[in-house]
């Protein structure tokens, strides 16, 4: 199928009318109408109900949205990766959540480039939900996430066991800063600490929240490896008798995409995890 047909379909969905899609794509409305008719002919069903208000999806159209997105994303990924860079046999596509980018993803990238030089490397740092969608579409080979989903042929392996602990800046321990570590953490946190469930200040990105506390003061929940150096230096301290929450990291990949090279990449990941205990984000609050 012509990828332009899928793109045109998605533009109509986004903008609500054929006329708006034509303007966005810099073509005539007649051309848009012809594309829709061609697409409907190929699929054997009507995708839109057109009226004065615009274009409304039929049940067939609603079902096709997922496939159209997959088609466009897969095609764009192929255009990014092909042709392969000169001298490389293949590409490794690795994803990781934002809070894991420094130093875990950074260290893993260095090992992959040094130990698997035959493969080009594409590293993608996004939220876990997006990474899992990319895995399902086949656009990633593997990803590191905090809260995996499960579906047939998906391999899920825990590679790191950590806790979220409550720490505070010794010089200025207030206020409490709510760090949002995801739905499961929110559920457990709000049940255990209802008085802190609606803090005046919150961050949904751990490294940003940590840097704020280091600069402005306060307390919050962080992964043990990330704050270990600050605890050892005395800049921060654990809050006594505060609840702790498990927060493991999982490696997920499709068994259909498994290979000797991918398994070698996973060995390198485990070596990085084993040797690197300082995940302090390499910020120095004294400078």
Buried (B, 14 or more C-beta within 10 A) or exposed (E): EEBBBBBBBBBBBEBEBBBBBBBBBEBEBEBBEEBBEBBBEEBEBBBBEBEEEBBEBBEBBEEBBEEBBBBBBBEEBEEEBEEEEEEBEEBBBBBBBBBBBBBBBBBBBEBBEEEBEEBBBBBBBBBBEBBBBBBBBBBBBBBBBBBBBEEEEBBEEEBBEBBBBBBBBBEEBEBBBBBBBBEEBEEBBBEEBEEBEEBEBEBEEBBBBBBBBBEEBBBBBBBBBBBBBBBEEEBBBBBEEBBEBEBEBBBBBBEEBBEEBBEBBBEBBBBBBEEBEEBBBEBEBEE
